[in-house]
Amino acid sequence: MPKSSNLINLFFLISSVFLVYFWIKSANASLYTLQLIALCIIFYFLNQIIGKRRPSLFINILILSIVSLILVATSGGLASPLFFLVYFLLFGASLLLGPNISLILTLTLVLFFLLLGPFDNLGNFLSLASLFFICPLALFFGRQYLRLLEGEKKIAILRKTDRKLKKAIKKEETDSLMWLSLELRQGILRIIDKTSELLSKPADFTWRQKENLEAILASSKRLLRTGEKLKKEIDETTD
């Protein structure tokens, strides 16, 4: 993914975090929280339907970010039983958008929860601190996933090369068999026919010439048998 696209995606992802913060803090907007979640779900399904083959991963992560943070923020913030959704968000961003994005997203989420508060017990501080422990794991799995994708890409290239080589070998086999079956065989048969025809008139040749013709005839027959054997071997090898 180009660097410019990464920056744009990161901008919108960070914006979604602060959008949720201002939405929750706004007395008027917070009345329509359920409608916002429903709208996000509708956008998710539209993304799946419109992009049947390749739905936008970024839109999915953006929707996950908004819905997860709204659910966590409205159910207790750092003390929310749904706080684990934030971990899923970090892993999802790392795997689908790139490991480096998860680092900046972690810092943004820390700022989000610092602004959201409250910090009236140790559990809230531990929840906030857990983000710093989850971030390295998200980075690690994101990088491992990238390596896996690179490995699959190399395998795909090797498979494509293998198919091309097989096609080339098949073409060479066809060309070789055509040459052995038509040109070489027909040429040798013509030589055998002409030599046999000449030998049928022994009076026209000296003993030495007749001996040479017989040698040519024997060599031609031997070459014909060798060609047939080679054709058979090519068929057996490439089957």
N, C-alpha and C positions, 0 to 999 in steps of 0.2 A: 504494500500500500504506500502511495507517495506521501512524503512528509507533509505537504500542504493539506492533504485529506486528513491526516492524523491530527493536525492542529485544529482543523475545522470540527472534527468529531469531538476532540477534547474540549473545545470551547462550548459546544452545545451540551456536552455531558455535565460540565461544571455549571453551566447555566441552569440545567434541569435541577441540580441540587439546590441552588439558591432560589429557584422558582418555587420549589416545595417549601422552603423556609418562609418566604414572604407570603405564600398561600396560607400556611398554618398560622402565621402571626396576624394575618388580616381577618378581622372579625366578620366582614361581609363575605369574603371569598371562602372561608372555612365552612360556611353553611352549605357549599356546593361540592364538598369533598367527595361524596359518593358519586356525584355526576362526573367529576373529573376522573375518578377511577374507572367508571363505566366507559367514558370516552377513550381512555387509554386502552382498555380491553378491545373496544371496537377498532381502534387503529391497529392493534396487534393482529387481529384477524384479517383486516383489510391488507395488511402487509403480507400475511401468509397466502392470501388468495391472489393478490395482484402479482406477487413474485413467487409463483408456484415452484419454479425450479430453483431460483436463488433469492429467497426473501432477504431483505436488508437486515444484516446482523446488527448494524448500528441502531436502527429503529427499535429492534427488539431490546437492546441494552438500554436505550433511552427510556422506553416504556417500563422496563424492569426497575430502572433507577427511580422514576417518579412514583410508581405504585409502591415499591418497597419502602421508600423513605416516608411516604404518607402514612402507610400502615404502622411503621415503627414510631413515627413522631406522634401519631394520634392515639397510640396505645401505651404510652409511658416513656417514650424517648429511650434513653440509655437503660432504663429499667424494664423496657418492653419485653414481653415473652417472645416477640417476633424479631428481636434484634439480630437473630441469626440470618435474616434475609439480607442484611448488610454484607455479611460474609459471602453469600451467594453472588451479590452484586459485584464485589471485588474480584472473585474468581471468574465470573462471567466476562467482565471487562478485560481481564488479563488474557483469557483464552481466546476471546472473539475479536478484540480490538488491538491486542498487543500488550506484552508484559509491562512496558514502560508507562502505559496509561494508568495502570493500577496504582503506581506509586503516587502520581499527582492526584488521582481520585481519592486515595487514602488521606492525604493531607487536606483535601477539600472536605471530606466527610468529618474529619476531626474538627475542623473549623465550624462545620454545620452543627455538630453536637455541642461544641463549646458555646455557640450562640444560643442553642436551643435550651441547654441546661435541663433540670437543675443538678447540682452536685451536693446533695444532702446526705449521701451515704457512700461507703467504700465501694459498694457494688457498681455504682455509676462510674467511678474512676476506673475500676477494673474493666468494665465494658469498653470505655474509651481507650484504655491502654491495650486492650486485646486487638484493636485495629492495627497497631504497630507490629504485633506478632503475626497477624494474618497476612499482612502485606508481603513479607518475604516469601511466604508459602505461595501466595498468588503469583508473585514474580517467577518463582521456581517452576511452578506448573505451566505458566504461560510460555516460558522459554523452552521447556520440554515439549510442549505442544507444537511450538514452531519448528523444533528439530524433527518432530514426527512428521509434520507436513512437508518439510524439505525432503525427508527420506522417502515419503510417498511420491513426491514429485519426481525424485530421481528414479524411483521404481517405474513410474509411468513413462519416463523418457526411455529407460532401458527396454520396457515392453514395446514401445513404439519402434525403437531401433531393431528389436528382435523381429517384429512383424515385417519391417522393411527388408531385413536380411533374408527372411524366409521367402518373401516375394521375389527377391533377386535370385535366390537359389532355385526357386521354382522356374523362373524364366530361363536361367542357365540350363536347367535340366531339360526344359522343353526344347530350347535351341539345340542342345547336344543330341537329344533323341531325334529331332527332325533331321539333323545333319547325318547322324548314323543311319537312320531309316531310309532317307531319300538319297541325298547326294553321294555319301560314301558307298552305301550298298549298291545303288544303281550304277555308280561309276565302276565298282569292282565287277559287278555282273556283266557290264559291257566289255570289260577287259577279258573276262573269262570266256564270254561268247566269241569275241573276235579271235582270241588265241586258239580256242577249240576249233573254230572255223579254219584257221590257217593250218592247224595240225592235221585237219582232215584231208589236206592235200600235201602229203609228204614228198611227192616228186618235185615240187616247186622249190624245196629248200635243201641246203646241204645238211650233213649230219650235225655240224656245229650249230647252225641256225635252228635246227629242230630241237636240239638240246636246250638252247636258250629259251625257246618258246615254251618248252615243257617246264622249265624252271620258273618262267613268268606265270604260267598257269598254276603251278603248285603254290607259289608265293601269294597269288591272288586269292586262291581258295583258303589259304591259311589266314590271310588278312581279313577275309570275309567272316571266318569263324571267330577271329579275335574281336571284330566289330560287334558281332552278335553277343558275344560274352560280355563285352564292355557295356552294351545297351542293357543287358539283364542286370548287371551289377549296379548301374545307375538307378534303374527302377527299384531294386531292392533297398538301396541305401536311402533314397529320398521318400520312400513310402512311409 
